[in-house]
Amino acid sequence: MTGKRVSIFEVAKAAGVSHQTVSRVINHSPNVSPATRAKVQAAIDELGYRPSGAARALATNRTRTIALIAGGMSYFGPLSTISSIEDMARKHGLYVSIAIMNDHEYTQEAFEQVANACLDQGVEAFVFVAPTDPMVEAALKARLRVPRVILTSSHGAVDVEPYTAKDPTIAVLGIDQWSAMRDIVRHLSSLGHRRALYLAGPSEWRDAETRRIAWLEESAKAGLDTQVIDLTDWGSSLAYDTFNAYLDSLDDPKRDLPTAIVAANDLQAMGVNRALFEHGIRVPQDVSLIGFDDMPAVCNSIPPMTTIHPDFSGLGVAAMTALFAQLGADGRIPATSAVKGSGAGGNGVAGADGANGADGAGSPSLDELPVIHGVKVSRARMVVRDSTAEAAR
């Protein structure tokens, strides 16, 4: 075999049809008889023909490509969402051009350069995974003439509502962190806890800020006395070191420690769990422990961890659904009517056997999702395992 690319004209000659007919078959036109379609497909298979994406884009003025610009790629949530976006795009015959940005070091100018490079490739829409306020602001201010979907949390220094109100091509989606924190507070209150310690995530992350604000407000409403330890990253190592220092500062850790500890994510909770173990403090006999994210393996930690299960995959589906709804207005990409597989199906507390990634069916349509500060949010469910119990004292 040679490296020469097979042309559409060679396929047409082999099948005994015009090149226009071959084009109709390739583009799934209904105006081709089954017999002719089979004959053309046989020639395509025999010759190993592959349509030229560049030629198709030139002929149709479309690339069927979306750009995904993402930050926070070191963490479970963004990675799960991006995987879902790519999977759904592929199922709809779309291509995803991915650009990863360091959420601590980029500038507005750098952001614009990446977005413009994507536009030069002919992308038809953007999805921004924007965990921090600077990324959200850059995504909102970017001078784009194509639809964009921004994935972020509802609370932070940047207000998205003025942008979404004046520009219908901007959609902002996220996870309902607030209701999740309310569920945690209610769960602890139902177990008789009156004092709790909260480990907050890095303040520049909107997820961390939303969870922190929600925790303080919901705790105050429930009469739960709380103390907050602020951490500068999401990792387990800093949580372990910081919590060790906290325990060492107490005269009698078993006596003075609040009866419940809530961490802003599962990694922090694992660091706390190790520090507690090394100080001879048992979970949940002496203190209850709750994480957030329902990462793989936390159901097999010792003890299995009570946590919040955000449907990150469902968020990716919701993002693509919103994008299809915008692009589908002129028939360019088929729209779907429901956010399938999102975690918004349950408002209650899952049983102790709740599994990672087991997202409920019967999710609401995109239009039915509640809006918080201009962000459409899907519910996250609480998964109760063995790390929480009735207050020990």
URTA-V424691 format. One line per field, one symbol per residue. ss: DSSP state (H for helix, E for strand, L for the rest). burial: 1 if it has 16 or more other C-alpha atoms within 10 Angstrom, else 0. Layout:
ss: ???
burial: ???
//
This chain:
ss: LLLLLLLHHHHHHHHLLLHHHHHHHHLLLLLLLHHHHHHHHHHHHHHLLLLLHHHHHHHHLLLLEEEEEELLLLLHHHHHHHHHHHHHHHHLLLEEEEEELLLLLLLHHHHHHHHHHHHHLLLLEEEEELLEHHHHHHHHHLLLLLEEEEELLLLLLLLLHHHHHHLLLEEEEEELHHHHHHHHHHHHHHLLLLEEEEEELLLLEHHHHHHHHHHHHHHHHHLLEEEEEELLLLLHHHHHHHHHHHHHHLLLHHHHLLLEEEELLHHHHHHHHHHHHHLLLLLLLLLEEELLLLLLLHHHLLLLLEEEELLHHHHHHHHHHHHHHHHHHHLLLLLLLLLLLLLLLLLLEELLLLLLLLLLLLLLLHHHLEEELLEEEELLEEELLLLLLLLLL
burial: 000000010011011000101110110000000001101110110000100000000000001111111111100011111101111110000111010010100000001101110110011111111111111111110101001111111111001100110000111111111111111111111001111111111111111111111111011000010101011011110111011100100000110011111111111111111111000011110111111111100110001111111111111111111111111000001011011111111100010001111011001101001011011111111111111111100
//
